Amino acid sequence: MKTKILVVDDEADLELLIRQKFRRKIRENVYEFVFATNGQEAIERIGEHPDIDIILSDINMPVMDGLTLLSLTHAQHPAMKTVIVTAYGDLANLRTAMNRGAFDFVIKPVDFTDLELTIEKTADQVRQLRDTLRAIQENNILKMYVDETVLNFMTRPDFKNRLLASETVDVTVAFIDICGFTSMSEKLSPTDVVGLLNNYFDLMVKEVIAQGGYVDKFMGDAVMAVFRGEHHLDRAIDAALSARAVLQQDTTPLPAGFEYRPEVSIGVNTGEVVSGNIGSVSLKRLDYTIIGDVVNLCQRLQSSAKPGQIIISEAVYLKVKESFKGQYVSEVTLKNKAEPVKIYEVME
């Protein structure tokens, strides 16, 4: 990997000397040098070459000295490392430079063998730092696409050995569907549709997170949320009630001439599910999710709900009737269910 080095020195013959001493490394594209004669000019070079790895800087220069340059670059470009070139015995300036963030120093007259070793050591440090910064950035991006539950699973010491392992857990599942959004997408531009959908999702997900739940997946215009731990059923219903309320109260401006009042239909179910990675290791495509009859029934309950309704089964109603006000709706035949299911609506 090529190392780009900014040399900052007002000695006229230094550029020629460096090109001669490092001609092989330059020819082999190992080093690339950029030159400046003072600190101010160095700032301009950094603007032109933001991928500079190392700054090799003298201290005493006109216009802007090396210590001032060091203070600016250390604050504004933390991934760049500065090596100070100083005269033997200039201990005061050297201590100031190190206190301001210099990575290392070399003594004049320059020993080019020592300089090359210093450049290699500094370049290795820069690569490690940039790899770390890139990993942090990638991790932050990953958090936008992968739920914290999955990240926690991935950081287990035995993660690779347990890649396709599964576990049975007791959870509550909620399917929250935005009603009428499919037909709305036929009348609006894709940009407007995505903007509104993301806004509605954000409102609902905040309520899910507030109750300790997590989003298992987004499915078109619906959200599948999962709740674990103590009182997970109560927390899921509280999240459903809150999600319904915030969407009904939403005042997001709509495209001109378009009328739409957002409503959700919600199904909630609870019980044991299988949790784990589902997919293909060969294709390197896995989805950390939950599966089981509890999930399937929950989705069927949501599909039977009308706009504004939160639907639960009789079994769930019996568990929460002391905490929530419910109302019997009817007995319905759900897809892939042999026996009719009595359903209730959560009122408040």
C-alpha atoms as one frame of an Amber mdcrd trajectory, in Angstrom:
protein
   0.000   0.000   0.000   1.392   3.387  -1.019   2.322   5.876   1.698   1.789
   9.556   0.875   4.162  11.913   2.668   4.006  15.696   2.912   7.464  17.219
   3.400   7.379  20.738   4.862  10.737  22.539   4.869  12.105  25.824   3.509
  15.481  24.355   2.504  15.633  24.654  -1.270  17.639  21.484  -1.932  15.660
  19.143   0.352  13.117  18.142  -2.299  15.855  17.082  -4.735  17.694  15.228
  -1.980  14.587  13.271  -0.908  13.740  12.351  -4.493  17.262  11.017  -4.929
  17.413   9.059  -1.659  13.969   7.483  -2.104  13.948   7.145  -5.893  13.474
   3.353  -5.781  10.534   3.564  -3.382   9.005   6.335  -5.495   9.497   4.328
  -8.690   7.958   1.230  -7.102   4.976   3.332  -5.968   5.705   2.612  -2.304
   6.140   6.293  -1.403   4.600   9.397  -2.897   5.959  12.773  -1.790   4.244
  16.161  -1.738   6.266  19.247  -0.871   5.636  22.589   0.832   8.030  25.334
   1.956   6.102  26.541   5.013   3.131  25.724   7.229   0.631  27.820   5.304
   1.575  26.158   2.045   1.332  22.791   3.787  -2.289  23.520   4.746  -3.015
  24.163   1.065  -1.314  20.900   0.067  -3.406  18.966   2.595  -6.541  20.473
   1.026  -5.350  19.222  -2.355  -4.255  15.821  -0.987  -6.578  14.789   1.872
  -5.187  11.238   1.712  -1.776  12.282   3.066  -0.555   9.768   5.648   2.546
  11.385   7.141   3.688  14.975   7.580   7.468  15.350   7.787   7.909  18.892
   9.070  10.692  21.245  10.023  10.070  23.575  12.969  11.629  26.914  11.981
  10.005  28.199   8.778   8.671  31.551   7.521   4.929  32.438   7.290   3.842
  29.545   9.547   6.247  27.483  11.658   6.078  23.744  12.189   4.671  23.904
  15.727   1.694  25.989  14.583   1.153  23.622  11.659   1.283  20.661  14.038
  -1.387  22.168  16.296  -3.738  22.666  13.337  -3.238  19.302  11.659  -3.383
  17.307  14.881  -6.815  18.784  15.645  -8.261  18.743  12.126  -6.668  15.572
  10.707  -6.179  13.088  13.569  -5.452  10.216  11.161  -2.361  12.002   9.801
   0.796  11.540  11.842   3.521  14.186  12.071   7.242  13.490  12.329   9.200
  16.556  13.427  12.625  17.348  11.977  14.659  19.251  14.542  18.221  20.316
  15.216  20.228  18.356  17.755  19.855  19.889  21.199  16.601  21.783  20.447
  14.951  20.051  23.384  12.435  22.802  24.246  10.847  22.807  20.776  10.969
  19.025  20.649   9.029  18.711  23.931   6.496  21.263  22.693   6.063  19.286
  19.470   5.513  15.995  21.307   3.036  17.650  23.659   1.112  18.985  20.664
   0.748  15.523  19.186   3.862  14.762  17.128   4.258  11.036  16.608   8.070
  10.963  16.377  11.094  13.049  15.464  14.362  12.885  13.505  17.494  14.929
  14.071  19.287  17.148  11.564  21.441  16.454   9.663  19.017  13.748   8.555
  20.165  10.138   8.546  18.072   8.784   5.649  18.325   5.190   6.819  16.888
   6.225  10.160  14.314   8.397   8.369  13.116   5.441   6.300  12.695   3.314
   9.431  10.780   6.160  11.074   8.531   6.539   8.013   7.761   2.806   8.001
   6.940   2.800  11.713   4.741   5.873  11.341   2.991   4.522   8.237   2.165
   1.305  10.096   0.630   3.345  12.926  -1.399   5.387  10.432  -2.728   2.216
   8.783  -3.750   0.767  12.143  -5.473   3.997  13.140  -7.338   4.280   9.852
  -8.382   0.627  10.044  -9.763   1.327  13.513 -11.610   4.460  12.371 -12.986
   2.554   9.368 -14.148  -0.282  11.626 -15.929   2.211  13.885 -17.601   3.818
  10.881 -18.620   0.447   9.449 -19.928  -0.626  12.849 -22.054   2.514  13.082
 -23.415   1.839   9.594 -24.036  -1.805  10.516 -26.107  -0.698  13.502 -28.467
   1.068  11.082 -29.165  -2.213   9.280 -28.790  -4.822  12.024 -30.644  -4.856
  15.328 -28.692  -4.664  18.582 -29.878  -8.180  19.495 -28.090  -9.551  16.432
 -24.933  -7.556  17.183 -24.910  -8.901  20.732 -25.261 -12.434  19.337 -22.369
 -11.813  16.924 -20.033 -10.697  19.715 -20.371 -13.911  21.695 -17.021 -15.741
  21.975 -18.511 -18.893  20.426 -20.357 -17.045  17.642 -18.800 -18.957  14.713
 -19.445 -22.332  16.312 -23.053 -21.363  17.034 -23.717 -19.763  13.652 -26.612
 -22.070  12.762 -27.534 -22.970  16.329 -31.006 -22.084  17.551 -32.705 -21.615
  20.880 -36.281 -21.730  22.145 -37.344 -18.487  23.793 -40.548 -17.044  25.210
 -41.457 -13.802  23.423 -44.282 -11.568  22.307 -44.566 -10.674  18.637 -46.357
  -7.686  17.142 -47.122  -7.172  13.458 -47.895  -3.516  12.732 -49.181  -2.769
   9.239 -49.781   0.700   7.790 -53.244   0.518   6.232 -53.873   1.701   2.705
 -50.247   2.325   1.899 -50.112  -0.069  -1.038 -52.874   1.771  -2.902 -51.309
   5.100  -1.974 -48.064   4.077  -3.665 -49.963   3.895  -6.969 -50.796   7.601
  -6.749 -47.554   9.095  -5.474 -44.013   9.275  -6.784 -41.568   6.688  -5.379
 -39.689   9.475  -3.584 -42.823  10.644  -1.773 -43.807   7.078  -0.903 -40.408
   6.236   0.597 -40.297   9.527   2.506 -43.706   9.012   4.097 -43.094   5.345
   4.808 -39.782   6.050   6.550 -41.434   8.785   8.616 -44.248   6.472   9.734
 -41.807   3.660  10.477 -39.667   6.002  12.576 -42.664   7.047  14.658 -43.699
   3.453  15.330 -40.212   2.103  15.968 -39.579   4.740  18.634 -42.557   3.347
  20.555 -41.296  -0.219  20.128 -37.856   0.743  21.445 -39.365   2.739  24.320
 -40.981  -0.506  25.529 -37.791  -2.538  25.240 -38.693  -4.246  21.958 -36.668
  -4.574  18.781 -37.525  -4.652  15.111 -37.027  -8.109  13.635 -37.714  -6.914
  10.096 -39.487  -4.407   7.878 -41.808  -6.077   5.373 -43.101  -3.684   2.742
 -45.336  -1.347   4.747 -45.341  -3.481   7.911 -43.082  -3.910  10.939 -42.454
  -7.131  12.819 -41.432  -6.309  16.404 -40.292  -8.726  19.108 -40.329  -8.312
  22.888 -38.378 -10.451  25.334 -37.769 -10.487  29.047 -39.914  -9.528  31.999
 -43.513  -8.471  31.238 -42.874  -8.752  27.495 -46.563  -9.247  26.686 -47.671
  -6.112  28.552 -44.844  -4.086  27.031 -45.736  -5.248  23.524 -49.378  -4.188
  23.917 -48.307  -0.845  25.393 -46.062  -0.349  22.342 -48.942  -1.248  20.020
 -51.259   1.261  21.712 -48.593   3.980  21.543 -47.731   3.248  17.908 -51.391
   3.511  16.973 -51.758   6.794  18.863 -48.679   8.533  17.437 -49.619   7.597
  13.895 -53.169   8.854  14.328 -51.795  12.137  15.672 -49.150  12.557  12.983
 -49.259  15.841  11.084 -46.582  15.196   8.491 -47.339  17.358   5.404 -48.641
  15.350   2.453 -47.997  16.032  -1.242 -50.231  18.767  -2.671 -53.734  17.567
  -3.528 -53.334  14.270  -1.703 -55.370  13.247   1.343 -54.410  10.395   3.630
 -54.942   9.694   7.315 -52.447   7.100   8.559 -53.901   4.136  10.433 -52.425
   0.841  11.519 -53.798  -2.648  11.940 -51.933  -4.667  14.568 -51.759  -8.283
  15.630 -50.123  -9.346  18.909 -49.338 -12.894  20.017 -47.132 -14.497  22.652
 -45.482 -17.840  23.331 -42.422 -19.965  22.570 -40.551 -19.466  19.304 -37.316
 -20.708  17.788 -34.676 -17.984  17.544 -31.538 -18.187  15.407 -29.870 -17.616
  12.064 -31.920 -18.747   9.077 -30.409 -18.918   5.616 -27.445 -20.289   3.703
 -23.848 -20.282   4.925 -22.695 -21.138   1.390 -24.299 -17.998   0.001 -23.107
 -16.019   3.058 -26.664 -14.781   3.544 -28.259 -15.269   6.956 -31.170 -13.631
   8.712 -31.293 -13.641  12.506 -34.991 -14.038  13.250 -37.658 -16.020  15.066
 -39.956 -18.650  13.597 -42.817 -20.784  14.832 -46.587 -21.021  15.071 -46.693
 -18.009  17.411 -45.267 -15.834  14.635 -47.559 -17.266  11.974 -50.686 -16.784
  14.096 -49.639 -13.233  14.934 -49.434 -12.334  11.266 -52.862 -13.916  10.662
 -54.305 -11.878  13.550 -52.938  -8.709  12.017 -54.433  -9.566   8.629 -57.862
  -9.933  10.278 -57.580  -6.533  11.996 -59.349  -3.494  10.582 -57.690  -0.061
  10.438 -57.116   1.149  13.983 -57.587  -2.265  15.590 -55.181  -4.192  17.818
 -56.218  -7.837  17.620 -55.250 -10.652  20.017 -56.406 -14.234  20.434 -58.592
 -15.445  23.292 -55.579 -17.120  24.899 -53.724 -13.801  24.986 -56.821 -11.920
  26.159 -57.126 -14.198  29.182 -53.537 -13.327  30.155 -53.975  -9.551  29.931
 -57.635  -8.904  30.751 -56.700  -7.618  34.214 -54.271  -5.069  32.729 -55.948
  -3.973  29.495 -59.491  -3.315  28.412 -60.483  -5.772  25.680 -63.574  -6.455
  23.653 -64.697  -9.662  21.989 -64.852  -9.282  18.209 -65.816 -12.597  16.659
 -64.757 -16.104  15.848 -62.773 -16.201  12.634 -61.211 -18.806  10.404 -57.581
 -17.937   9.807 -55.436 -19.177   6.953 -53.720 -22.518   7.673 -55.629 -22.887
  10.948 -57.877 -25.962  11.200 -60.037 -24.575  14.002 -61.727 -21.151  14.217
 -60.026 -18.631  16.518 -61.830 -16.300  18.872 -60.328 -12.813  18.557 -60.465
  -9.783  20.822 -59.682  -6.117  20.245 -57.496  -4.263  22.741 -59.277  -0.982
  23.435 -56.965   0.652  25.968
